[in-house]
Amino acid sequence: MNKTLKIFLGIFITFIVLVLSSGFEMYIKSIIDFIPMGIGSQIGILIISILLIFLFSKKRIIEFNFGKVKLQQLIFPIGLTVFLLIISQLYSVIFGNEEHPVAVSMSIVQRLIFIVFFASLSEELLFRGFLQNMLNPLKLYGINLLKSRLSLPVIISGTLFGLMHFALITNGASFNYVLQIVISAMFLGMIAGYFQEKHNNFTFAFIVHMTANLSGLILSVI
C-alpha cells in the first residue's frame, strides 16, 4: 500500500470508528436505558478495532505485536503515568474538582470493569494497535525530548486520542474540566505509544492506560 494512502486511511478510518461507535452508543441506550453511559461506544470501538487489526495484519499492512513483559520493564512507564495523573490532579485542586460524567453513573465495581479494563483495552486497540501502526511510515520523523525520541506516529496518535475527549462536553462536563482531560490524555497517549514503539509490544500501551485509569479511580475515591 502507498505510504501516504496508508497514513490518511489510518486517520480517516479512526475517525469513522469513533463516529460509528457514538451511533452505537445512542442505539444501545435507546433499547437498554439502564446501561451505564459510554459502554455502548466502548463496545463498538473494541469490536471494530479487533476486526481492523485482524484484517490489516492479515494483509500485512500493519504489524501488531503483543506479548509478555518483565516486571522491571514496567517500573518506569507505570511511574511516569502515575506522575502524570498526580500533576493532573493538582490542576483539579487549583481550578476546581469535577467528576467524570461517564464515571459518575457507575459503581466502583463497574468502574474497575468498564473504565480500568474495558475502556483501556478498546481505546488502546484503536489508537495504538491500529492507528499508530498505520502511521508507521512517519516513524523516521519526530522530536528529541531529553534522552528520548518521540516519533510522529506516537505524537499524532497521542494527540488525536486526547482530542477525542472533547466529546465529553456533550455529556455535560465543563469546558475547563474537559480541557484538563484532553491535555492529560494527550500525554498519556504519547507515553503509551512511546513504550509500545520502544518495545514493539502492545502490552505496554495497554498497561500504561490501565495504570492511568486505575490511578484516576483511586484518586477520585480518596
Protein Blocks (a to p, Z undefined) as FASTA:
>chain_A
ZZklmmmmmmmmmmmmmmmmmmmmmmmmmmmmmbcghklmmmmmmmmmmmmmmmmmmnom
accddddddfklmmmmmmmmmmmmmmmmmmmmmnopaddfklmmpcfklmmmmmmmmmmm
mmmmmmmmmmmmmmmmmmmgccdehjbccdfklmmmmmmmmmmmmmmmmnopafklmmmm
mmmmmmmmmmmmmmmmmnopaklmmmmmmmmmmmmmmmmmZZ
